[in-house]
Amino acid sequence: MTSPHTTPTTSERAARAAKKVRTRTPSADESRPQPAPGQQPLQWVTARIEPQLIRDIEAHAKKGGMTRSDAIRECLAAGMEAITERGGIPGSRAEELLQAIDGVRTAADILGPPAFGMLRLLAHWAVQTGGLKVNEDELLAEVRLVGADEWEQAVTDAEREMQERPPATEKEGRR
């Protein structure tokens, strides 16, 4: 062996180099998880996303017990399904649907109380005439039972008619 003040020989340098293990930092592509054999490899996508949307995705991931990447994939898949298979629902259409639902709710609020009040009054007057052999509560229960059966039949008939009708074209659907 040589002293510290002498120059090492070529063979000594080669021996030291062989002892040293060179480590290389893996590239970003090499450090990413690789797909299992037989699986389609996932593609990396870069996107700029608003902070609130990131918080929403992270909350969804936490709630579902999944990684943020899995949550993003799930959200994208659901969004693409809505766009392609269901035709998507644009914001203006969603507002239109909400307004229609509010209109139905308003109509039910207007029509419901008088309808039930009329049933109660008719049952009361029918019992007051003395021609019935049942009391007011029994008559009202019978009216409600028959009404529920009639309503169920009407809904079933309407659903059957809707299934038999050909689907409306986009122009027919928008009025």
C-alpha positions as CSV (number, residue, x, y, z in Angstrom):
1,M,0.0,0.0,0.0
2,T,1.2,3.5,-0.6
3,S,1.7,6.2,2.0
4,P,-0.7,9.2,2.1
5,H,1.9,11.4,0.4
6,T,2.5,9.2,-2.6
7,T,0.3,9.0,-5.7
8,P,-1.8,5.8,-5.9
9,T,-1.2,3.5,-8.8
10,T,-3.7,2.8,-11.5
11,S,-4.6,-0.6,-10.0
12,E,-5.1,1.0,-6.6
13,R,-7.4,3.6,-8.1
14,A,-9.4,0.9,-9.9
15,A,-9.8,-1.1,-6.7
16,R,-11.1,2.0,-4.9
17,A,-13.5,2.8,-7.7
18,A,-14.8,-0.8,-7.6
19,K,-15.5,-0.4,-3.9
20,K,-17.5,2.8,-4.4
21,V,-21.1,2.3,-5.3
22,R,-22.4,5.0,-7.5
23,T,-26.0,5.9,-6.9
24,R,-28.1,7.8,-9.5
25,T,-31.3,9.6,-8.6
26,P,-34.1,8.0,-10.6
27,S,-36.0,10.2,-13.1
28,A,-39.6,11.2,-12.5
29,D,-40.8,8.5,-14.9
30,E,-38.7,5.8,-13.2
31,S,-39.9,6.7,-9.7
32,R,-43.6,6.5,-10.5
33,P,-45.4,3.3,-9.7
34,Q,-45.5,0.8,-12.5
35,P,-48.7,-1.1,-13.5
36,A,-49.1,-4.7,-12.6
37,P,-48.5,-7.2,-15.5
38,G,-51.6,-7.4,-17.7
39,Q,-52.9,-4.0,-16.7
40,Q,-53.2,-1.0,-18.9
41,P,-50.6,1.6,-17.8
42,L,-52.1,4.8,-16.5
43,Q,-51.1,8.1,-18.2
44,W,-49.8,11.1,-16.2
45,V,-51.8,14.2,-16.8
46,T,-51.0,17.7,-15.6
47,A,-53.8,20.2,-15.0
48,R,-54.2,23.5,-13.3
49,I,-57.1,23.3,-10.9
50,E,-58.8,25.9,-8.7
51,P,-57.9,25.6,-5.0
52,Q,-61.5,25.1,-3.9
53,L,-61.9,22.2,-6.4
54,I,-58.7,20.6,-5.0
55,R,-60.2,20.9,-1.5
56,D,-63.4,19.3,-2.7
57,I,-61.5,16.4,-4.3
58,E,-59.4,15.9,-1.2
59,A,-62.5,15.8,0.9
60,H,-64.0,13.3,-1.5
61,A,-60.9,11.2,-1.3
62,K,-60.8,11.3,2.5
63,K,-64.5,10.4,2.7
64,G,-64.1,7.5,0.3
65,G,-60.8,6.3,1.9
66,M,-58.9,6.6,-1.3
67,T,-55.9,8.5,-2.6
68,R,-56.3,11.9,-4.2
69,S,-55.3,10.4,-7.5
70,D,-58.0,7.8,-7.3
71,A,-60.6,10.4,-6.4
72,I,-59.5,12.6,-9.4
73,R,-59.9,9.5,-11.7
74,E,-63.3,8.7,-10.2
75,C,-64.5,12.3,-10.6
76,L,-63.2,12.5,-14.2
77,A,-64.8,9.2,-15.1
78,A,-68.2,10.3,-13.7
79,G,-67.9,13.6,-15.5
80,M,-67.1,12.0,-18.8
81,E,-70.0,9.5,-18.3
82,A,-72.4,12.4,-17.8
83,I,-71.0,14.2,-20.9
84,T,-71.0,11.2,-23.2
85,E,-73.7,8.7,-22.1
86,R,-76.2,11.0,-20.5
87,G,-75.7,14.0,-22.8
88,G,-74.6,16.1,-19.9
89,I,-76.7,18.6,-18.1
90,P,-75.6,22.2,-18.9
91,G,-75.9,24.7,-16.1
92,S,-78.8,26.5,-17.8
93,R,-80.7,23.2,-18.1
94,A,-80.1,22.4,-14.4
95,E,-81.5,25.8,-13.5
96,E,-84.5,25.1,-15.8
97,L,-85.1,21.8,-14.0
98,L,-84.9,23.4,-10.6
99,Q,-87.4,26.0,-11.6
100,A,-89.8,23.3,-12.9
101,I,-89.5,21.4,-9.5
102,D,-90.2,24.7,-7.7
103,G,-93.3,25.1,-9.8
104,V,-94.5,21.6,-9.0
105,R,-93.9,22.3,-5.3
106,T,-95.8,25.5,-5.5
107,A,-98.7,23.8,-7.3
108,A,-98.8,21.1,-4.6
109,D,-98.8,23.7,-1.9
110,I,-101.7,25.5,-3.5
111,L,-103.8,22.3,-4.4
112,G,-103.0,20.0,-1.4
113,P,-104.6,21.8,1.5
114,P,-107.9,22.5,-0.3
115,A,-108.1,18.9,-1.6
116,F,-107.6,17.4,1.8
117,G,-109.9,20.0,3.4
118,M,-112.6,19.2,0.9
119,L,-112.3,15.5,1.7
120,R,-112.6,16.2,5.4
121,L,-115.7,18.4,4.8
122,L,-117.4,15.9,2.5
123,A,-116.8,13.1,5.0
124,H,-118.2,15.3,7.8
125,W,-121.3,16.4,5.8
126,A,-121.9,12.8,4.6
127,V,-121.9,11.6,8.2
128,Q,-124.1,14.5,9.4
129,T,-126.9,13.6,7.0
130,G,-127.3,10.3,8.9
131,G,-127.5,8.1,5.8
132,L,-124.2,6.3,6.4
133,K,-123.6,3.6,9.0
134,V,-120.0,4.6,9.5
135,N,-118.4,7.4,11.5
136,E,-116.5,10.3,10.0
137,D,-113.0,8.9,10.6
138,E,-113.9,5.5,9.0
139,L,-115.4,7.3,5.9
140,L,-112.3,9.5,5.6
141,A,-110.0,6.5,5.8
142,E,-112.0,4.7,3.1
143,V,-111.9,7.8,0.8
144,R,-108.1,8.1,1.3
145,L,-107.6,4.4,0.6
146,V,-109.6,4.5,-2.6
147,G,-107.9,7.7,-3.6
148,A,-104.5,6.2,-3.0
149,D,-105.4,3.2,-5.2
150,E,-106.7,5.5,-8.0
151,W,-103.6,7.6,-7.8
152,E,-101.3,4.6,-8.0
153,Q,-103.3,3.4,-11.1
154,A,-103.0,6.8,-12.7
155,V,-99.3,6.9,-12.2
156,T,-98.8,3.4,-13.5
157,D,-100.8,4.3,-16.6
158,A,-98.8,7.5,-17.2
159,E,-95.5,5.6,-16.8
160,R,-96.6,2.9,-19.3
161,E,-97.6,5.7,-21.8
162,M,-94.2,7.3,-21.4
163,Q,-92.4,4.0,-22.1
164,E,-94.5,3.3,-25.2
165,R,-93.9,6.8,-26.6
166,P,-90.8,7.2,-28.8
167,P,-88.2,9.5,-27.3
168,A,-88.6,13.1,-28.1
169,T,-86.0,14.7,-30.3
170,E,-83.9,17.5,-28.9
171,K,-86.1,20.2,-30.6
172,E,-89.3,18.6,-29.4
173,G,-87.9,18.3,-25.8
174,R,-87.2,22.1,-25.7
175,R,-90.3,24.3,-25.8
